[in-house]
Amino acid sequence: MVHVEFTPHLSRFLACPPLDVEGPTVRAALDAVFSERPALKSYLVDDQDRLRKHVVLYVNDRPIGDRIGLSDGLSDGDRLFVFQALSGG
Amino acid sequence: MELHVATRKGLFVVRPGSNQPVGQPSFLGDPVTAVLHDRRDGTLYAALNLGHFGRKLHRSTDGGASWAELPAPAFDKVEGKEDGPSVSLVWTLEAGGDEQPGRLWAGTIPGALFRSDDHGESWQLVRSLWDLPQRKNWFGGGYDDPGIHSILVDPRDSRRVECGVSCGGVTISEDDGASWRQTGHGFVADYVPPEQASEPSTQDPHRVQACSANPNVQWCQHHSSVYRSTDGGDNWTELTEAKPSRFGFAVAAHPHDPETAWFVPGIKDERRVPVDGKLVVSRTRDGGKSFEILSNGLPTEPSFDLIYRHALDIDDTGECLAMGSTTGNLWISENGGDEWRLVSNFLPPVYQVSFA
């Protein structure tokens, strides 16, 4: 399981407690998140499922390397952090 | 009459005569890019552009006391195409005709028109306009992508819908959006090669408004000048007497008198501030043959206020005007612009003012 946590900024708009999902990649993990929380999807990705420009993802202590394909691999026990970038606000 | 004021930091309601004319905003801290008071049923709609999390749409059925989020207009996902379109901004919202309950129109950046027939619960791209061949000529002005900022639903026939596009001229449908024609003949653009200056599909009408009582009469504040149409937006005539400049963004059309309209001129176009630092409103009452300068109650000291294209509105009487600026000033005139009263000079930058 991958543990997903969200920026508190999002809680201004909708409830976002952490959750655990299955997913071998960042994309798969996000798809699992959106499956459980469909209202969250448009906050993090655009109409073409591209990560929004001012959203940043970390796997454990590192930002993801593939912001377009979201192909970074995930392992059991990883933590995926969803932050707002320090821009665009 | 209530006035809704959409700003960079929330949606305010101004209630003339109240001890607190500007109350606490809805969506404090969030940019509100468009607001619509649907006169058919009193519903309010607000479009947001969250800095990090994209554009959003909210609806209130209790006058703004509470809001519920709705799906925002969005393009379908295009499989296998990395550069497929995505709505970055809902720029304008308009209600359909009285016989079309639930019908809403949304103009977006990039330049698309979306339609809802269920009070905003769902949205469909108006594919016929998106596929209009001339759309490939459209380009961004101010924003990176073109956008639809003016939607005019003909009060005589709701199936006639007109869009003003920056930069893409004017498009008109006579059949409820099933088909469109690119128009805007008579506009002259001074920002393209001379031989292209009259091409309708690359014009930049900053704002288009019609006289409600006679919708054939329309007014346009274009990037390059001020224009009037008497045939419902197909053909436009430049109003060369406009002063103190022909540049600006906003226009208000008198709802009953097709000879009267208001503009807010500025220095074109590299600076976008009032001419000589003096904010004024210009008014014509003879169909654009002449203009008078209105400044009573407007700043006497140097001013740097810009009035965005949606930030000038007029009420149904044709007497009460409201105007909000990029520097957070809000004025109201209750006598057709002869005198202006400052309501607040501490608002966030104003994107739209709209009488309920």
Boltz contact constraints between the chains, C-beta under 6 A:
constraints:
  - contact:
      token1: [A, 42]
      token2: [B, 54]
      max_distance: 6.0
  - contact:
      token1: [A, 43]
      token2: [B, 53]
      max_distance: 6.0
  - contact:
      token1: [A, 46]
      token2: [B, 86]
      max_distance: 6.0
  - contact:
      token1: [A, 47]
      token2: [B, 74]
      max_distance: 6.0
  - contact:
      token1: [A, 47]
      token2: [B, 75]
      max_distance: 6.0
  - contact:
      token1: [A, 47]
      token2: [B, 86]
      max_distance: 6.0
  - contact:
      token1: [A, 48]
      token2: [B, 77]
      max_distance: 6.0
  - contact:
      token1: [A, 48]
      token2: [B, 84]
      max_distance: 6.0
  - contact:
      token1: [A, 48]
      token2: [B, 86]
      max_distance: 6.0
  - contact:
      token1: [A, 52]
      token2: [B, 54]
      max_distance: 6.0
  - contact:
      token1: [A, 54]
      token2: [B, 52]
      max_distance: 6.0
  - contact:
      token1: [A, 84]
      token2: [B, 52]
      max_distance: 6.0
  - contact:
      token1: [A, 88]
      token2: [B, 51]
      max_distance: 6.0
  - contact:
      token1: [A, 88]
      token2: [B, 52]
      max_distance: 6.0
  - contact:
      token1: [A, 89]
      token2: [B, 51]
      max_distance: 6.0
